[in-house]
């Protein structure tokens, strides 16, 4: 009897055009936005929840891992197939299923692009609040997996604060519902637990989110500094004064010059740092707060505070911020983005520390971050063709994250642990605490069929962290990913 | 009913060697004080720290002792009646502020800390922990019960601002999620699991929170309506308007009675005057705004046509204090009230409130309603009418009728009803969330099911 290979069986489920298995096609799915790499055996594009369920069952029978993937914009290797296996791409599950304005909800398939949902909501006067910098490309399924943030999460919260219901496919192929349209569901909050689980618990196939009313007024301020420390102390002052802007973003001098060379956002080239501060809400409140914030910036050492005069200027200021990573790509062969978080009161000393680390390892480090949340994104520039420099980069990144932990912070605010920061999980959590997390993963994903070797360190990796100079990206785990 | 008659002295003696004799209580008066739905524990333990809790739970797990984690005891009436309770694990000695960083607007608290005292402490720094709880509630208890009140409309629920949690699992392992920073995705979000788990997954030992600036001034607009539909229309207008109230409560006509002061009466004797009072009174929306003079002036202007009166200063503070204590006020007056926590999709609010009224009337109850109109989260009390006190099975029938009128996304948890009535129905009701997964999670963190055995939605 003629029997189909795995590719054939996959094609039977999703159709001919829904499966990739030629090396030149698979190559395109070796990367995400991080430094990690891994080649899948197959890439499959399902169109329905039922197809996802059948693919998962097939994978289980064939002993193949499944790695769900949205747009591949992730920054921690979450959508990289570490050990071959099947990448489940959601490009064809990209329908907005329902916009329910009276209930303040929308239900979408996982492949819907973040900004597309906000654009669809705009005529109703609403938007989807989480706004990662990659929102023009990244998908809501990916946002759910990573619990994505963005500049406006300072006031609006991260993805988990906006998800009320999920339909998920479990590794057994069973389709389960978690939560619904009500703001809270009875029993354990598995919806909240699922968000941010990086594709290790199940595959979300329908997502019900809260929609947010568009603000009546918005003011965007650009505070310009001659000293990066003054910008840092401004953030401390804003926080402790109890002023809560919608967003407080910071770019240091090096980064803003790289951005200006690329997009001409209007950041002054001779400054040492800028703060991009946005205020939202009632017209009256925004006007008053803009005045208060502006005065506070000046008192804290800003040489000038500008307010965007119109929507065009405002969009330009944001374009600079949101395309910054791309702009860096023009000036350096590679860069390594960190995602550490610190208490807001520790921003000034942390910036000094990052500066020291740059000098110690002879590396250029640009700083661009969600200052209001204390969520840093140091960008370490390096040349990936130079293995020695690459190792220095990884070591510098690790030293920065260890400093974040030492001041009471975390290793990731919004990018996820993925396969990039697994060994640092041992620095942040005890063996027992990691074991509790593993038990919970095993309830959902007992054989680690879904996104294996992500988030939780293998015991071996943990022990190896004791050795100095170790880093996860070249750790001898089962299939070592290669640096790009 | 009371199965605590078999005295098991070995529990006390083993715990004494673990905690010291003075922290193991088993005299009758104490046991009486910790009685849950008529079931008394064998022993009350007052551990000093997480290590002692873990050590106790490891033994309890080995010996199959049924353990009830106990904070301020303000929510122990929730859930099925326990079949037996061996150990009450009181967290009262874990009552310290571990860290308070006003400059970062974050606070770290041990689970036994008194939440109202903490809220007072934050207010000294002009900061707000926006969760409303009864007197005596602890941090751990408030998380376990997922407490929320009117401020949820403006600040979200506790799941939205709890940034870290530490706990001990049923078999004595320490677990932790999150941390002390306001944004954090390292590891699974165990805060979400512990919040609302009613002590069935672990004993919470500490938790960290993000704080908010305390609003400097507020006003409350009271709007009155003949009909529920008119109140809902105002709610819908509010959802579309740029005004962002920090609270927007709907109150049905009988609810006003429970916000008044009346001399205490025998709780078995008192009953609302079903028709007389209710007919004259009206539906109310109480909408609280915070902001500058100009912001408040704008809110007044926009609401002018609907507003009956405005509350300020101490009158306003007093109103919200009474409203936050609504449930306790009802319970103090009716030993036989049945109180629901109801969550529905926002647009189904009107149907749900009408359903409550119909189901209540059919079984000789009066539905007394307050709730977060812009969230779809309500507290609904079925107060027994004096004319014909309900039989025990009527609670079950009324709950069943009410629930049958709600959509599948909705839930109606009976948080309080006479314990005799609990035997006749499921106080939890249905949930849209997958039960099998919940059961697996329960077994993962409490393999032998010793924590609050038999009381939670899943075993």
Interface residues (C-beta under 8 A of the other chain):
Chain A: X100 X102 X103 X104 X105 X125 X146 X147 X149 X153 X157 X158 X160 X161 X165 X170 X176 X177 X178 X179 X180 X181 X182 X183 X184 X185 X186 X187 X188 X189 X190 X191 X192 X193 X195 X196 X197 X213 X215 X216 X236 X239 X240 X242 X243 X244 X281 X282 X283 X284 X285 X288 X341 X342 X343 X344 X345 X370 X373 X374 X375 X408 X409 X410 X411 X412 X413 X414 X415 X416 X417 X421 X425 X428 X429 X430 X432 X433 X434 X435 X436 X437 X439 X440 X441 X442 X443 X444 X455
Chain B: X101 X102 X103 X104 X105 X106 X126 X127 X146 X156 X157 X159 X160 X169 X173 X174 X175 X176 X179 X180 X181 X182 X183 X184 X185 X186 X187 X188 X189 X190 X191 X192 X193 X195 X196 X197 X201 X212 X213 X214 X236 X239 X240 X242 X243 X244 X291 X292 X294 X295 X297 X298 X343 X344 X345 X346 X347 X348 X375 X376 X377 X408 X409 X410 X411 X413 X428 X429 X430 X431 X432 X433 X434 X435 X436 X437 X438 X440 X441 X442 X443 X444 X445 X457 X458
